[in-house]
Amino acid sequence: MRLAFAHEAILAMDPLADLRAPGAAVTMALCGHWDHNPPCPLASHHSSADRVGDEVRVRTLFAVEPELEDTVRQGIDQALAGGQLAGQDGPATRWQLRSSQRSVIRNNEMDLAQRLSGR
């Protein structure tokens, strides 16, 4: 049975950089490409990014069998530690990973977490 988990990372990014790029990098790491047909092969997931001061906070919610949780977290960390995503038609978006850690699912994320886990 799939369970939902949360992961949060803090990045340094240029103020004009595309906030979607880190989430796309996570999707590439977990699914092979950011543009793929569902379902996600390893873990259903959703990433979001928000600027807070000079930081970008990337949250990824994902649902996976508990024994694969660490594998997914490693994929997220590797994708974000890579520090860039090449654009399809333009220059790469770059960032620097400052921190990455487990997080708890917030109250306002519960519905999404349930959908991701198939409940």
C-alpha positions as CSV (number, residue, x, y, z in Angstrom):
1,M,0.0,0.0,0.0
2,R,1.3,3.4,-1.0
3,L,1.8,6.0,1.7
4,A,2.2,9.8,1.3
5,F,5.4,11.6,2.3
6,A,6.8,15.1,2.1
7,H,10.3,16.4,1.3
8,E,11.5,20.0,1.4
9,A,14.6,21.6,0.0
10,I,15.9,25.1,0.1
11,L,17.7,26.5,-2.9
12,A,19.5,29.6,-3.9
13,M,18.2,30.8,-7.3
14,D,18.5,33.9,-9.4
15,P,15.4,36.0,-8.9
16,L,14.4,35.7,-12.6
17,A,15.0,32.0,-12.8
18,D,12.1,29.7,-13.7
19,L,10.6,28.3,-10.5
20,R,9.3,25.3,-12.3
21,A,12.7,24.0,-13.2
22,P,13.6,22.3,-9.8
23,G,10.3,20.4,-9.8
24,A,10.8,19.4,-13.4
25,A,14.3,18.1,-12.4
26,V,12.7,16.0,-9.7
27,T,10.2,14.6,-12.2
28,M,13.0,13.8,-14.6
29,A,14.8,11.9,-11.8
30,L,11.7,10.0,-10.7
31,C,10.0,9.5,-14.1
32,G,12.6,9.9,-16.8
33,H,11.2,13.1,-18.3
34,W,9.0,16.0,-17.1
35,D,6.5,15.4,-19.8
36,H,5.2,11.8,-19.5
37,N,1.9,10.0,-19.4
38,P,0.6,8.9,-16.0
39,P,1.1,7.0,-13.9
40,C,4.5,7.9,-12.5
41,P,6.6,4.7,-12.7
42,L,8.2,5.0,-9.2
43,A,6.2,7.4,-7.1
44,S,3.2,9.6,-7.8
45,H,4.4,13.1,-6.8
46,H,3.9,16.8,-7.0
47,S,6.5,19.5,-6.5
48,S,5.9,23.2,-5.8
49,A,8.3,26.1,-5.4
50,D,7.9,29.4,-3.6
51,R,10.3,32.3,-3.1
52,V,10.8,33.3,0.5
53,G,13.2,36.2,0.7
54,D,16.4,35.2,-1.2
55,E,15.5,31.5,-0.9
56,V,13.4,29.1,-3.0
57,R,11.6,26.4,-1.0
58,V,10.8,23.3,-3.0
59,R,8.3,20.9,-1.5
60,T,7.7,17.5,-3.0
61,L,4.8,15.4,-1.9
62,F,5.0,11.8,-3.1
63,A,3.3,8.5,-2.5
64,V,5.1,5.2,-2.6
65,E,5.4,1.8,-0.8
66,P,7.2,2.5,2.5
67,E,10.2,0.3,1.5
68,L,10.8,2.7,-1.4
69,E,10.6,5.9,0.5
70,D,14.4,6.3,0.9
71,T,14.9,5.6,-2.9
72,V,12.5,8.4,-3.8
73,R,14.2,10.8,-1.3
74,Q,17.6,10.0,-2.8
75,G,16.2,10.7,-6.3
76,I,14.9,14.1,-5.2
77,D,18.1,15.0,-3.5
78,Q,20.2,13.9,-6.5
79,A,18.0,15.9,-8.9
80,L,18.2,19.1,-6.8
81,A,21.9,18.6,-6.0
82,G,22.6,18.6,-9.7
83,G,21.9,22.3,-9.7
84,Q,20.5,22.8,-13.1
85,L,17.9,21.8,-15.7
86,A,18.6,22.4,-19.4
87,G,15.7,24.2,-21.1
88,Q,14.1,22.7,-24.2
89,D,14.8,25.7,-26.3
90,G,16.8,28.0,-24.2
91,P,19.5,28.2,-21.6
92,A,19.6,26.0,-18.5
93,T,18.0,27.2,-15.2
94,R,20.6,26.9,-12.4
95,W,20.3,26.8,-8.6
96,Q,22.4,25.8,-5.6
97,L,21.0,23.3,-3.1
98,R,21.3,24.8,0.4
99,S,19.5,22.0,2.4
100,S,17.2,19.1,1.9
101,Q,15.2,17.1,4.4
102,R,12.2,15.1,5.3
103,S,9.1,17.1,6.1
104,V,5.6,16.5,7.4
105,I,2.5,16.8,5.3
106,R,0.8,20.0,6.1
107,N,-2.9,20.3,6.8
108,N,-3.5,22.2,3.5
109,E,-1.7,19.3,1.6
110,M,-3.8,16.4,3.0
111,D,-6.2,16.2,0.1
112,L,-3.3,16.1,-2.4
113,A,-1.5,13.5,-0.4
114,Q,-4.6,11.3,-0.3
115,R,-5.0,11.6,-4.1
116,L,-1.3,10.8,-4.7
117,S,-1.6,7.7,-2.5
118,G,-4.8,6.6,-4.3
119,R,-7.2,7.0,-1.4
